[in-house]
Amino acid sequence: MSEAVAQRVAEDFRRLYGAAPEGVWAAPGRVNLIGEHTDYNDGFVMPFALPHTAVAAVSRRTDGVLRLHSGDVEGGPVELAVPDLAPGPTPAGRPTRRVWCGRCARRDTRSPARTSI
């Protein structure tokens, strides 16, 4: 991730939430040419990175709210109460399911809330 991209995402976060993010992180896109879930079953897999990158600006919250926004989707942030998360489709999709899974794995109903863009 270039410094310019990190600064742009941090500025978008500041403009949307009124404060600077605690951090900005990036992860490359990835594809498995062959083998989904075969690598841990003694099978073959051929992953490779894509030129696309997901960039996230994030800050912790203390109020039990998960607030998500995507710059690629119309509309404002989606707010969800962490204690109310359950399996199934949500307006924020995958990130909320991961918080729910993490909360259940820790058996912790005080799962940290996040604000992200």
ROLUMBA-151913 format. One record per residue (C-alpha): residue in three letters; x, y, z negated. Coordinates in pm, 1 decimal, always signed. Layout:
! residues N
resn / u / v / w
ALA / X / Y / Z
...
! end
This chain:
! residues 117
resn / u / v / w
MET / +0.0 / +0.0 / +0.0
SER / +138.8 / +337.1 / +92.7
GLU / +159.6 / +622.4 / -155.8
ALA / -81.8 / +821.3 / +64.5
VAL / -347.1 / +546.1 / +42.7
ALA / -304.8 / +520.0 / -336.0
GLN / -341.6 / +897.0 / -372.5
ARG / -651.2 / +906.8 / -149.9
VAL / -823.0 / +627.9 / -345.0
ALA / -728.4 / +791.2 / -678.2
GLU / -868.6 / +1124.3 / -554.5
ASP / -1192.4 / +955.4 / -440.9
PHE / -1219.1 / +803.6 / -790.2
ARG / -1160.7 / +1145.5 / -955.5
ARG / -1421.3 / +1309.8 / -733.5
LEU / -1678.8 / +1034.9 / -799.8
TYR / -1626.2 / +982.5 / -1175.0
GLY / -1472.4 / +1311.2 / -1292.5
ALA / -1150.8 / +1158.0 / -1430.5
ALA / -834.1 / +996.1 / -1299.0
PRO / -820.9 / +614.7 / -1280.5
GLU / -592.9 / +421.4 / -1515.6
GLY / -437.8 / +253.6 / -1214.9
VAL / -460.3 / +181.9 / -844.1
TRP / -388.5 / -169.7 / -714.3
ALA / -390.1 / -337.6 / -374.6
ALA / -413.9 / -694.1 / -244.8
PRO / -365.2 / -816.3 / +111.4
GLY / -639.5 / -991.2 / +299.8
ARG / -594.0 / -1366.9 / +326.2
VAL / -731.4 / -1645.3 / +538.6
ASN / -698.4 / -2023.4 / +517.5
LEU / -659.2 / -2153.3 / +870.1
ILE / -719.2 / -2507.9 / +746.5
GLY / -820.2 / -2633.3 / +407.3
GLU / -1059.6 / -2463.4 / +168.8
HIS / -1017.8 / -2612.0 / -179.3
THR / -792.6 / -2887.8 / -45.3
ASP / -464.5 / -2761.0 / -191.9
TYR / -553.7 / -2871.4 / -545.4
ASN / -691.8 / -3203.0 / -414.7
ASP / -358.4 / -3313.1 / -261.6
GLY / -465.1 / -3190.8 / +81.0
PHE / -308.6 / -2950.8 / +327.4
VAL / -370.4 / -2579.8 / +347.4
MET / -231.9 / -2312.0 / +574.8
PRO / -296.2 / -1965.8 / +428.5
PHE / -164.8 / -1645.1 / +579.3
ALA / -191.9 / -1277.2 / +495.5
LEU / -395.1 / -1038.6 / +708.0
PRO / -302.6 / -677.2 / +778.6
HIS / -620.3 / -563.2 / +596.9
THR / -584.9 / -455.9 / +234.0
ALA / -832.4 / -417.7 / -50.3
VAL / -746.5 / -120.8 / -273.0
ALA / -902.6 / -64.8 / -617.0
ALA / -882.9 / +228.6 / -856.4
VAL / -990.8 / +117.5 / -1204.5
SER / -1048.1 / +251.0 / -1556.1
ARG / -1163.6 / +73.5 / -1870.8
ARG / -1489.4 / +162.8 / -2042.9
THR / -1611.6 / +100.6 / -2396.0
ASP / -1986.7 / +111.3 / -2338.2
GLY / -2044.8 / -235.2 / -2187.3
VAL / -2122.0 / -100.2 / -1839.5
LEU / -1965.9 / -224.3 / -1516.7
ARG / -1975.9 / +56.4 / -1259.3
LEU / -1869.9 / -26.5 / -902.2
HIS / -1853.2 / +172.5 / -581.7
SER / -1724.8 / +87.7 / -234.9
GLY / -1608.9 / +354.4 / +3.1
ASP / -1726.1 / +129.0 / +287.8
VAL / -2088.7 / +108.4 / +173.0
GLU / -2357.4 / +376.9 / +183.0
GLY / -2490.4 / +502.5 / -150.3
GLY / -2349.6 / +575.5 / -492.1
PRO / -2206.5 / +359.9 / -768.0
VAL / -2389.4 / +51.5 / -892.7
GLU / -2414.1 / +24.8 / -1272.4
LEU / -2468.6 / -307.9 / -1447.8
ALA / -2477.1 / -393.2 / -1818.4
VAL / -2203.8 / -654.0 / -1882.4
PRO / -2406.7 / -845.7 / -2147.0
ASP / -2693.5 / -883.5 / -1896.6
LEU / -2483.6 / -1036.6 / -1617.0
ALA / -2589.5 / -1384.4 / -1510.3
PRO / -2523.3 / -1613.4 / -1214.3
GLY / -2694.3 / -1525.1 / -890.3
PRO / -2696.2 / -1238.8 / -643.6
THR / -2647.0 / -886.2 / -774.2
PRO / -2628.7 / -545.9 / -604.0
ALA / -2252.5 / -545.3 / -663.3
GLY / -2194.5 / -906.0 / -554.7
ARG / -1872.6 / -1090.5 / -623.3
PRO / -1704.2 / -859.3 / -877.8
THR / -1995.8 / -893.7 / -1118.7
ARG / -1993.8 / -1273.2 / -1090.7
ARG / -1624.0 / -1276.1 / -1180.5
VAL / -1685.3 / -1063.5 / -1489.2
TRP / -1966.9 / -1300.9 / -1588.9
CYS / -1741.5 / -1606.1 / -1540.8
GLY / -1459.6 / -1444.7 / -1736.1
ARG / -1694.4 / -1353.0 / -2018.6
CYS / -1829.2 / -1708.8 / -2037.8
ALA / -1482.5 / -1863.6 / -2020.8
ARG / -1375.6 / -1655.8 / -2320.2
ARG / -1711.0 / -1698.1 / -2495.1
ASP / -1686.0 / -1325.1 / -2551.2
THR / -1994.7 / -1108.6 / -2516.1
ARG / -1780.4 / -797.5 / -2558.7
SER / -1625.6 / -839.6 / -2213.8
PRO / -1446.4 / -521.4 / -2112.9
ALA / -1647.6 / -290.8 / -1893.5
ARG / -1490.8 / -120.5 / -1594.9
THR / -1535.9 / +174.0 / -1367.0
SER / -1391.0 / +118.9 / -1023.0
ILE / -1395.4 / +236.8 / -665.9
! end
